[in-house]
Amino acid sequence: MPDRNQREQGQEQEKDQERGVPRDEDEAAERRRRRAQFLRELNEAKALRERVKPRRARAARMRQQMRMRTFRW
């Protein structure tokens, strides 16, 4: 016997199909929204780390610059 969540998901899918909204596009949009949120939080965490530990962050920036200087295209 299907549980409540499965029944609700089935009803949502039927409504989406009635409206002509492809489910894949909705899922892709949701995935992009979650990814954007994650990247915003990641950048915020990096900025916070730089403020809290400036010496370590500076060393990390210098290592990254050296990596970029020695990288060959």
ABEGO torsion letter per residue (X at the ends): XBBAAAAAAAAAAAAAAAAGBBAAAAAAAAAAAAAAAAAAAAAAAAAAAAAABAAAAAAAAAAAAAAAAABBX
